[in-house]
Amino acid sequence: MNQLIIKYISYLFIKNIQIFYYLFEMNNKLQFIIVVIGLSYLVNFLGVFQHQQEFLAKYNDCKYLEADIQLYGTEDSVVYNQDIIIGIHSSIHKVFTTNIEVNKLERGGFFAIYGISKGNLSAKKVKVLNHPQHLLFNPHGIEIREQFLYVINHSFYTGGERVEKYEISLDEEGLVVLNYLHATKMDPQLNGTTNDVLFLSETRFIITQWLIFPIPLQGNGEQSIIYTLTTMISQFLNLKFTYAYDCKYVQNGEAICHKIESSLGVAVNGIAFDGKDTIAISDTIGRYLQIYKLNDKKELELQQTLKTNFMIDNINYDLQTQQFIASGSNTVYEYLLFNNKLERVLKNKSSKSSINYSAVVQAFKYNQFNKSFEPQLIFQSSHSVATISGALLDHSQNYLFLNNFSDKSIVVCNKNIQKK
């Protein structure tokens, strides 16, 4: 982290203590102690002085993947087969952090990465058929099930909060084509707040909610200052108000959902399924991962809660290694400072990241001996990608793909070859 910023924050911290010292003139030690504790808690919550060590033993040489379109904000992606990855890109960061009207933001879309098994990677725009033209497309969370793709779309005033279904096919050149089929709408109280989705069957899905209050249909600029402050304070104090929801997909109607009470969290975010009976759900601000099992009645039962030292965003399940892949960043502080660096990121002509921003990728695999899931570090760096939101491995494990919600493209890291 920039040493000048650290010195400046240290200076402000010390000056604040001095101010409160003179304010109370030490005649009320309790108040003075409370203020100092409060400031210490704030600094710790933000992670101002937190330092991240590099771990590049498994994957290194991380570079932006060039594409035939602008891939700003590749928020999430999934493995389609050994040669193809399908992902989404959007201005999702601007949706939540600026007052720009949603109809003036760059329209999101789909992309695909090809040539993975041959080591000749290229990213291209995906052709989409039959998607309603009047709908805004702000994708946020993607799920693949057999030949179908499911995507959360914050379409705001044009269609509300939606989960859309697409059929996947390949054209004569082997390129991905998505055919929009239909959608289910979410309760208006969840507008703009859902984050990730998984399908247990064609009609049953689980969706996460990471914000307490719905975003107005015109965008974040219309949000109540009371709602904004309440959200910030609740996250700062680690208060739990968000959930994962168990839903029935109602084609072209409103989904029927109920809260999964045990999922109550500060900012419930990523979700993944092993395809059998195990589901992982993350709480980004709460810094933990919950493991659920489907019982004989197909109900979710909480089995394990794992505390983490980083803020997990999206989760993927890797079929080849049979483990959950979780990723995220280390501190709130670097996220708060990011808007000032956004222009620099987007104008970066280099093939590598131009700013410091923590990125952590960790695997959670079931240990048969201990009968529990255990973490294992895969990757950790402050120089690879800005605003990491997800990570996945290809079938061969030769590449680590790093998604993000506000960098200029998806990042690809190469596997380190062990020298004999």
C-alpha positions as CSV (number, residue, x, y, z in Angstrom):
1,M,0.0,0.0,0.0
2,N,1.2,3.5,-0.8
3,Q,3.4,4.6,2.1
4,L,2.2,8.2,1.8
5,I,-1.4,7.1,2.4
6,I,-0.4,5.1,5.4
7,K,1.5,8.0,6.9
8,Y,-1.5,10.3,6.3
9,I,-3.9,7.9,7.9
10,S,-1.6,7.4,10.9
11,Y,-1.4,11.2,11.2
12,L,-5.1,11.6,11.2
13,F,-5.5,8.8,13.7
14,I,-3.0,10.4,16.1
15,K,-4.6,13.8,15.7
16,N,-8.0,12.4,16.4
17,I,-6.8,10.9,19.6
18,Q,-5.2,14.2,20.6
19,I,-8.4,16.1,19.8
20,F,-10.6,13.8,21.9
21,Y,-8.0,13.9,24.7
22,Y,-8.3,17.7,24.9
23,L,-12.0,17.6,24.4
24,F,-12.6,15.4,27.4
25,E,-9.6,16.8,29.3
26,M,-9.3,13.4,30.7
27,N,-12.0,14.1,33.2
28,N,-14.1,11.4,31.7
29,K,-11.8,8.5,31.0
30,L,-14.6,6.1,30.1
31,Q,-15.6,8.3,27.1
32,F,-12.0,8.7,26.1
33,I,-11.5,4.9,26.1
34,I,-14.7,4.4,24.1
35,V,-13.5,6.8,21.5
36,V,-10.1,5.2,21.2
37,I,-11.7,1.7,21.0
38,G,-14.1,3.0,18.3
39,L,-11.3,4.5,16.2
40,S,-9.2,1.3,16.6
41,Y,-12.2,-0.8,15.5
42,L,-12.7,1.4,12.5
43,V,-9.1,1.2,11.4
44,N,-9.2,-2.6,11.9
45,F,-12.5,-2.9,9.9
46,L,-11.1,-1.0,7.0
47,G,-7.9,-2.9,7.1
48,V,-5.9,0.3,6.7
49,F,-2.6,-1.2,7.9
50,Q,-3.2,-4.8,6.7
51,H,-0.3,-6.2,4.7
52,Q,-0.7,-9.1,2.3
53,Q,2.1,-11.5,1.5
54,E,2.4,-12.8,-2.1
55,F,1.7,-16.4,-2.8
56,L,2.6,-17.3,-6.4
57,A,3.9,-20.8,-6.0
58,K,1.1,-22.4,-8.0
59,Y,0.1,-19.6,-10.5
60,N,2.0,-16.6,-11.7
61,D,2.5,-14.3,-14.8
62,C,-1.0,-12.9,-14.6
63,K,-2.1,-10.9,-17.7
64,Y,-5.2,-9.3,-19.1
65,L,-6.8,-11.5,-21.8
66,E,-7.3,-9.5,-25.0
67,A,-10.8,-9.7,-26.6
68,D,-12.7,-8.4,-29.6
69,I,-14.9,-6.3,-27.3
70,Q,-14.4,-4.2,-24.2
71,L,-14.5,-6.6,-21.2
72,Y,-14.9,-4.0,-18.4
73,G,-16.2,-5.8,-15.3
74,T,-16.1,-9.5,-16.0
75,E,-18.0,-10.2,-12.8
76,D,-18.6,-13.9,-13.1
77,S,-17.9,-16.8,-15.5
78,V,-18.4,-20.6,-15.7
79,V,-16.6,-23.5,-17.3
80,Y,-18.6,-24.9,-20.3
81,N,-16.2,-27.6,-21.4
82,Q,-12.4,-28.2,-21.6
83,D,-12.1,-25.6,-24.3
84,I,-14.6,-22.9,-23.5
85,I,-15.5,-20.6,-20.6
86,I,-18.6,-18.4,-20.7
87,G,-18.8,-15.2,-18.7
88,I,-20.6,-11.9,-18.2
89,H,-19.4,-8.3,-18.3
90,S,-21.1,-5.2,-17.1
91,S,-20.7,-1.8,-15.4
92,I,-21.9,-3.4,-12.1
93,H,-19.4,-1.3,-10.1
94,K,-20.9,1.9,-11.4
95,V,-24.4,0.6,-10.7
96,F,-23.7,0.5,-6.9
97,T,-21.2,3.3,-6.4
98,T,-22.2,6.1,-8.6
99,N,-25.3,8.3,-9.2
100,I,-25.3,7.7,-12.9
101,E,-28.8,6.8,-14.2
102,V,-28.9,3.2,-15.1
103,N,-30.1,3.8,-18.7
104,K,-26.9,5.8,-19.3
105,L,-24.5,3.0,-18.2
106,E,-22.7,0.8,-20.7
107,R,-24.9,-2.2,-21.6
108,G,-23.6,-5.5,-20.3
109,G,-23.1,-8.6,-22.3
110,F,-21.7,-12.1,-22.6
111,F,-18.2,-13.3,-23.7
112,A,-16.6,-16.6,-24.2
113,I,-12.9,-17.8,-23.9
114,Y,-11.8,-20.3,-26.5
115,G,-8.7,-22.4,-27.3
116,I,-8.0,-23.3,-23.7
117,S,-6.9,-27.0,-24.2
118,K,-4.5,-25.9,-26.9
119,G,-3.1,-23.0,-25.0
120,N,-4.2,-20.5,-27.6
121,L,-6.6,-18.4,-25.6
122,S,-8.9,-15.8,-27.1
123,A,-12.0,-14.0,-25.9
124,K,-14.9,-13.0,-28.1
125,K,-18.4,-11.5,-27.8
126,V,-21.2,-14.1,-27.5
127,K,-24.1,-13.8,-29.9
128,V,-27.5,-13.6,-28.1
129,L,-30.8,-14.4,-29.7
130,N,-34.3,-13.3,-28.8
131,H,-33.4,-11.2,-25.7
132,P,-36.1,-8.5,-25.2
133,Q,-34.7,-5.3,-26.7
134,H,-36.5,-3.0,-24.2
135,L,-34.7,-4.6,-21.2
136,L,-31.5,-3.1,-19.7
137,F,-28.9,-5.8,-19.2
138,N,-26.8,-5.5,-16.0
139,P,-25.8,-9.1,-15.4
140,H,-24.6,-10.1,-11.9
141,G,-24.1,-13.8,-11.2
142,I,-24.1,-16.7,-13.6
143,E,-24.9,-20.4,-13.3
144,I,-24.6,-23.3,-15.8
145,R,-26.8,-26.4,-15.6
146,E,-26.4,-28.9,-18.5
147,Q,-27.1,-26.9,-21.7
148,F,-28.7,-24.0,-20.0
149,L,-27.3,-20.8,-18.6
150,Y,-29.0,-18.8,-15.8
151,V,-28.2,-15.1,-15.2
152,I,-29.3,-12.5,-12.7
153,N,-30.2,-9.3,-14.5
154,H,-30.7,-6.0,-12.7
155,S,-32.9,-4.5,-15.4
156,F,-34.4,-1.9,-13.0
157,Y,-37.3,0.1,-14.4
158,T,-37.4,-1.9,-17.7
159,G,-38.2,-5.2,-16.0
160,G,-37.2,-5.3,-12.3
161,E,-35.0,-8.0,-10.8
162,R,-34.9,-11.0,-13.0
163,V,-33.3,-14.5,-13.3
164,E,-33.0,-15.2,-17.0
165,K,-32.7,-18.6,-18.7
166,Y,-30.7,-19.2,-21.9
167,E,-30.0,-22.2,-24.0
168,I,-26.4,-22.8,-25.0
169,S,-25.4,-24.0,-28.5
170,L,-22.4,-23.8,-30.8
171,D,-22.5,-22.5,-34.3
172,E,-20.7,-24.1,-37.3
173,E,-17.5,-22.3,-36.3
174,G,-17.6,-23.7,-32.7
175,L,-18.6,-20.3,-31.2
176,V,-21.1,-20.0,-28.4
177,V,-24.6,-18.8,-29.2
178,L,-27.1,-18.1,-26.4
179,N,-30.9,-18.2,-27.1
180,Y,-32.9,-16.4,-24.5
181,L,-35.9,-18.5,-23.4
182,H,-37.7,-16.8,-20.5
183,A,-37.2,-15.4,-17.0
184,T,-38.7,-15.3,-13.5
185,K,-39.0,-12.0,-11.6
186,M,-37.9,-11.5,-8.0
187,D,-39.8,-9.7,-5.3
188,P,-39.5,-5.9,-5.8
189,Q,-38.0,-5.6,-2.3
190,L,-35.0,-7.4,-3.7
191,N,-34.5,-5.0,-6.6
192,G,-30.7,-4.6,-7.3
193,T,-29.7,-6.6,-4.2
194,T,-29.4,-10.2,-5.5
195,N,-25.8,-11.3,-6.2
196,D,-25.4,-15.0,-7.1
197,V,-27.6,-17.9,-8.1
198,L,-27.6,-21.7,-8.4
199,F,-30.1,-24.1,-9.7
200,L,-30.9,-27.4,-7.9
201,S,-33.4,-28.4,-10.6
202,E,-35.3,-26.7,-13.5
203,T,-37.7,-25.1,-11.1
204,R,-35.8,-24.7,-7.9
205,F,-33.0,-22.2,-7.3
206,I,-31.2,-20.5,-4.5
207,I,-30.3,-16.8,-4.8
208,T,-28.3,-14.6,-2.4
209,Q,-29.0,-11.1,-1.2
210,W,-26.0,-8.9,-0.3
211,L,-27.7,-5.5,0.3
212,I,-30.4,-4.7,2.9
213,F,-32.5,-2.3,1.0
214,P,-33.7,-2.4,-2.6
215,I,-32.2,0.0,-5.1
216,P,-34.7,2.4,-6.7
217,L,-35.8,1.5,-10.2
218,Q,-34.1,4.6,-11.7
219,G,-30.8,3.6,-10.0
220,N,-28.6,4.3,-7.0
221,G,-28.8,8.0,-7.4
222,E,-32.4,7.9,-6.2
223,Q,-31.5,5.9,-3.0
224,S,-32.5,7.3,0.4
225,I,-29.5,8.7,2.3
226,I,-31.0,6.9,5.4
227,Y,-30.9,3.6,3.6
228,T,-27.3,4.2,2.5
229,L,-26.1,5.2,6.0
230,T,-28.0,2.3,7.6
231,T,-26.3,-0.2,5.2
232,M,-22.9,1.3,5.9
233,I,-23.4,1.3,9.7
234,S,-24.8,-2.3,9.7
235,Q,-21.8,-3.6,7.8
236,F,-19.4,-1.6,10.0
237,L,-21.0,-3.1,13.1
238,N,-21.3,-6.6,11.5
239,L,-25.1,-6.6,11.9
240,K,-26.9,-9.3,10.0
241,F,-29.9,-8.5,7.8
242,T,-29.4,-10.3,4.5
243,Y,-30.2,-13.9,3.5
244,A,-30.1,-16.6,0.8
245,Y,-33.5,-17.5,-0.5
246,D,-34.9,-20.9,-1.6
247,C,-37.1,-20.2,-4.6
248,K,-39.4,-21.8,-7.1
249,Y,-38.9,-20.6,-10.7
250,V,-42.2,-19.3,-12.1
251,Q,-41.8,-18.8,-15.8
252,N,-42.7,-15.3,-16.8
253,G,-44.1,-14.7,-13.4
254,E,-42.8,-13.8,-9.9
255,A,-40.6,-16.4,-8.2
256,I,-42.0,-17.9,-4.9
257,C,-39.2,-17.6,-2.3
258,H,-38.6,-18.1,1.4
259,K,-35.6,-17.1,3.5
260,I,-33.1,-19.7,4.5
261,E,-33.1,-18.6,8.1
262,S,-29.7,-20.1,9.0
263,S,-28.1,-18.1,6.1
264,L,-28.7,-14.8,7.9
265,G,-25.6,-12.6,7.3
266,V,-24.0,-9.2,6.9
267,A,-23.6,-9.4,3.1
268,V,-24.6,-12.9,1.8
269,N,-22.8,-13.2,-1.5
270,G,-21.4,-16.2,-3.4
271,I,-23.0,-19.6,-3.7
272,A,-21.9,-22.9,-5.4
273,F,-23.2,-26.5,-5.6
274,D,-21.2,-29.7,-6.0
275,G,-23.9,-31.2,-8.1
276,K,-24.8,-33.8,-5.4
277,D,-25.7,-32.7,-1.9
278,T,-23.3,-29.9,-0.8
279,I,-23.8,-26.2,-1.1
280,A,-21.4,-23.4,-0.1
281,I,-22.5,-19.8,0.7
282,S,-20.3,-16.9,1.6
283,D,-20.7,-13.8,3.7
284,T,-18.3,-11.2,2.3
285,I,-18.4,-8.6,5.1
286,G,-18.9,-11.3,7.8
287,R,-15.8,-13.1,6.5
288,Y,-17.0,-16.6,6.6
289,L,-18.1,-19.5,4.5
290,Q,-21.1,-21.8,5.3
291,I,-21.4,-25.4,4.2
292,Y,-24.9,-26.9,3.8
293,K,-26.1,-30.4,3.1
294,L,-29.3,-31.4,1.3
295,N,-31.1,-33.9,3.6
296,D,-33.5,-36.7,2.5
297,K,-36.2,-34.1,2.1
298,K,-33.9,-31.9,-0.1
299,E,-33.9,-29.3,2.6
300,L,-30.8,-27.3,3.4
301,E,-29.1,-28.2,6.7
302,L,-26.1,-26.1,8.0
303,Q,-23.1,-28.4,8.6
304,Q,-20.1,-26.1,9.0
305,T,-19.1,-22.5,9.3
306,L,-15.5,-21.6,8.4
307,K,-14.1,-18.1,9.3
308,T,-11.8,-16.6,6.7
309,N,-9.2,-13.9,6.8
310,F,-10.4,-12.4,3.5
311,M,-13.7,-11.2,2.0
312,I,-15.1,-14.0,-0.2
313,D,-17.1,-12.8,-3.2
314,N,-18.1,-15.5,-5.7
315,I,-17.6,-19.2,-5.3
316,N,-17.2,-21.9,-8.0
317,Y,-17.2,-25.7,-7.6
318,D,-14.4,-27.3,-9.5
319,L,-15.4,-30.8,-10.7
320,Q,-11.9,-31.9,-11.7
321,T,-10.4,-31.3,-8.2
322,Q,-13.8,-31.7,-6.3
323,Q,-13.4,-28.6,-4.3
324,F,-15.0,-25.2,-3.8
325,I,-12.9,-22.3,-5.2
326,A,-13.5,-19.0,-3.3
327,S,-12.0,-15.7,-4.1
328,G,-12.0,-12.1,-2.9
329,S,-10.0,-9.2,-1.5
330,N,-8.5,-8.5,1.9
331,T,-9.7,-5.0,2.9
332,V,-12.6,-2.6,2.7
333,Y,-10.1,0.3,2.6
334,E,-8.8,-0.5,-0.8
335,Y,-12.3,-0.8,-2.2
336,L,-13.2,2.7,-0.8
337,L,-10.2,4.2,-2.5
338,F,-10.7,2.4,-5.8
339,N,-13.0,5.0,-7.5
340,N,-10.1,7.4,-7.5
341,K,-8.1,4.8,-9.4
342,L,-10.7,3.7,-11.9
343,E,-9.7,6.0,-14.7
344,R,-6.1,4.9,-14.4
345,V,-7.2,1.2,-14.5
346,L,-9.3,1.7,-17.7
347,K,-6.6,3.7,-19.5
348,N,-3.9,1.2,-18.6
349,K,-2.2,0.1,-21.9
350,S,-0.1,-2.6,-20.2
351,S,-1.0,-6.3,-20.3
352,K,-0.7,-6.3,-16.5
353,S,-2.5,-4.5,-13.6
354,S,-1.2,-1.0,-12.9
355,I,-2.4,-0.7,-9.3
356,N,-2.1,-2.5,-6.0
357,Y,-5.3,-4.4,-5.1
358,S,-5.4,-7.6,-3.0
359,A,-6.6,-10.8,-4.6
360,V,-7.0,-14.1,-2.7
361,V,-8.0,-17.5,-4.2
362,Q,-8.6,-20.3,-1.7
363,A,-9.8,-23.9,-2.1
364,F,-12.1,-25.6,0.4
365,K,-12.0,-29.4,0.1
366,Y,-13.7,-32.1,2.2
367,N,-11.3,-34.0,4.4
368,Q,-12.5,-37.5,4.8
369,F,-10.5,-38.1,7.9
370,N,-11.7,-35.0,9.8
371,K,-15.1,-35.1,8.2
372,S,-15.0,-31.4,7.5
373,F,-14.0,-28.9,4.8
374,E,-10.5,-27.3,5.1
375,P,-9.0,-24.3,3.3
376,Q,-5.9,-24.4,1.1
377,L,-4.4,-21.3,-0.4
378,I,-4.1,-21.3,-4.2
379,F,-3.1,-17.8,-5.0
380,Q,-2.5,-14.5,-3.3
381,S,-1.2,-11.2,-4.9
382,S,-1.6,-7.5,-4.8
383,H,-0.4,-6.9,-8.4
384,S,-2.6,-9.2,-10.5
385,V,-6.2,-7.8,-10.8
386,A,-8.2,-5.0,-9.4
387,T,-11.5,-5.7,-7.6
388,I,-11.4,-9.5,-7.9
389,S,-14.9,-11.0,-7.8
390,G,-14.3,-14.7,-8.8
391,A,-11.8,-17.3,-9.8
392,L,-12.0,-20.6,-11.7
393,L,-9.6,-23.3,-13.1
394,D,-9.8,-24.9,-16.5
395,H,-10.1,-28.7,-16.8
396,S,-6.3,-29.1,-17.2
397,Q,-5.6,-26.8,-14.2
398,N,-3.1,-24.9,-16.5
399,Y,-4.8,-21.6,-16.1
400,L,-6.3,-19.6,-13.2
401,F,-8.9,-17.1,-14.4
402,L,-9.6,-14.1,-12.3
403,N,-12.9,-12.3,-12.7
404,N,-13.5,-8.7,-11.4
405,F,-16.3,-6.2,-11.1
406,S,-14.3,-3.2,-12.4
407,D,-11.0,-4.0,-14.1
408,K,-10.5,-3.6,-17.8
409,S,-10.6,-7.3,-18.7
410,I,-10.5,-10.9,-17.3
411,V,-7.1,-11.9,-16.0
412,V,-5.4,-15.2,-16.8
413,C,-2.6,-16.6,-14.6
414,N,-0.3,-19.4,-15.8
415,K,0.5,-22.5,-13.8
416,N,4.0,-22.7,-12.5
417,I,5.9,-25.6,-14.1
418,Q,7.9,-27.5,-11.5
419,K,11.5,-27.9,-12.5
420,K,12.9,-31.4,-12.2
